[in-house]
Amino acid sequence: MTTTAIVLYTRDLRVHDQPALWAACERADRVVPVFVFDRAILRSRYAAPNRVSQLVDAVRDLRSNLKAHGGELVVRHGDTSEEVAQLAVEVEADELHLSADVSAHARRREEALRQLARDHLGDRLRVIVHDAAVTVVQPGAVSPSGGDHFKVFSPYFRRWAEAAWREPLPAPSSVPTPTTVATGRIPALDDLTDPGRLAPELPVAGETAARQRVEWWFEGPVDAYDDTRNHLGADGTSKLSHHLHLGTVSATELAQRVDRRSAGQEAFLQELCWRDFNHQMLAARPDLVHTDIRTRHDRWVDDEDAVAAWKAGRTGYPVVDAAMRQLTTEGWMHNRARMIVASFLTKHLYVDWRVGAWHFMDHLIDGDLANNFGQWQWTAGTGTDSRPNRMFNPVTQSRRYDPDAVYLRRYLPELADLDDATIHAPWEAADTLLGGSGDYPPPLVDHREARERFLAARGA
Ligand SMILES: Cc1cc2nc3c(=O)[nH]c(=O)nc-3n(C[C@H](O)[C@H](O)[C@H](O)COP(=O)(O)OP(=O)(O)OC[C@H]3O[C@@H](n4cnc5c(N)ncnc54)[C@H](O)[C@@H]3O)c2cc1C
């Protein structure tokens, strides 16, 4: 008897090391990979133009990669579970394969699929969910004694590194998609979003570009990562986050490739672990997207002008402003810069972390619930940081991590002519604190006063 399996793609848009695709191809005679442009997601604030544009490109690339393996990507539009149920009837599917994921939305989707299979397909459709397809270690697979998830990174890293990881899977040699099923059109970008709101310098998305980037990274740069990762002006990080976000590269494949004898590669592995750490936090605390993990009784300041200046890169602190302009130009920001601007918003301006986290979500190509909201809470001191009241001094950070001001000059042309001694704190060259340089604004707040206000508010 012929068996048919559907593979539901979500944010695992690849053919290499794709457990759901692999299992379907191993077990079934006919394989129907499908991606649904989900109406509810596309209408939500979550669908920022930069990420939608990356998604469309990644789906196009996936279709051509599946074709190269003899298959086809079926594309549908609407409600994911309803579209999959309809497709299951149409192709007389026996199995549905998908990757486990942790957000509240992903869990509701999985439950809805199981329910539809039970209620409308008479249990004919077996739903098979594959673990460790989005992360290296499935959230919940390692836990501390006396708890269900880790709240501190270091012990998590030790257990994570010792856990049994999946072996990476090759792309299936052939994907036998039946030719009778209607394939569906991949929408044009302007069907889904306003292309006028795209950042001007977005990288290429999709598995093909991801695999090229991985090869470049492991051919050399990764070995210097322990030195280069904090240099704001260097291209010293992998820039794989947007690929990891859409699953156009597998986290397991990256982690398994790491040679732990190299200090650079070991540092890179730790960052991959941070990603898993945040995912196991989100799995245990789906509310971390809106609720403080640890309440600090903050009475955040509601200051629209300050928030507008922060978003526009006009705070008067060059490193903060350069970073915010990197975000709107590239849809990406260096990790050190993310920490500096998040600390500045929540501690210097004492503005609610949710305001900053959503602004990031509006622009980031890698914007993701686990990492973005987890890291915003970490920086605001409402999350898992063991030193919740630490404050980054933007000038010290700027001098330390961009000593030659390469980063500052790249994004702040109006300061480009200042010398290296002045550019990190232009007001110091003027006689008064409220000095400034040409059109560049004076500092929005004084560091020392802001620090005193924040520490007093926190009762520290
Ligand atoms: C306030 C704030 C918000 C952030 N929002 C996001 C987000 O929405 N999406 C996102 O992927 N990362 C986020 N990060 C983490 C980090 O800044 C980015 O992952 C990193 O800058 C991506 O660049 P890269 O791929 O070159 O990273 P690399 O330095 O090359 O690291 C490799 C991979 O490890 C993971 N990683 C690195 N640092 C972290 C970290 N601190 N936490 C979790 N995973 C990490 C990413 O998947 C990254 O691609 C945020 C950090 C902060 C401080």
The ligand as an ORCA input file, in Angstrom:
! r2SCAN-3c Opt
* xyz 0 1
  C      18.899     43.273     23.648
  C      19.290     42.097     22.775
  C      18.395     41.600     21.832
  C      18.737     40.508     21.043
  N      17.820     40.026     20.133
  C      18.115     38.931     19.405
  C      17.183     38.384     18.488
  O      16.054     38.872     18.328
  N      17.548     37.295     17.766
  C      18.773     36.718     17.896
  O      19.051     35.734     17.212
  N      19.664     37.199     18.766
  C      19.387     38.280     19.520
  N      20.310     38.765     20.391
  C      21.570     38.034     20.583
  C      22.731     38.464     19.688
  O      22.891     39.849     19.749
  C      22.574     38.042     18.232
  O      22.245     36.684     18.165
  C      23.877     38.245     17.460
  O      24.245     39.589     17.506
  C      23.694     37.802     16.037
  O      24.842     38.045     15.288
  P      25.745     36.845     14.749
  O      24.891     35.875     14.031
  O      26.880     37.435     14.031
  O      26.199     36.200     16.123
  P      27.488     35.360     16.539
  O      28.222     36.178     17.512
  O      28.227     34.861     15.373
  O      26.853     34.142     17.335
  C      26.435     32.939     16.672
  C      24.981     32.657     16.952
  O      24.793     32.435     18.335
  C      23.526     32.960     18.744
  N      23.760     34.017     19.728
  C      24.821     34.851     19.810
  N      24.699     35.644     20.900
  C      23.554     35.300     21.501
  C      22.875     35.743     22.659
  N      23.371     36.688     23.460
  N      21.675     35.181     22.966
  C      21.172     34.214     22.194
  N      21.765     33.740     21.100
  C      22.935     34.275     20.750
  C      22.867     33.557     17.504
  O      22.000     32.600     16.962
  C      24.070     33.822     16.596
  O      23.737     33.814     15.232
  C      19.997     39.885     21.198
  C      20.898     40.401     22.136
  C      20.558     41.499     22.913
  C      21.536     42.017     23.919
*
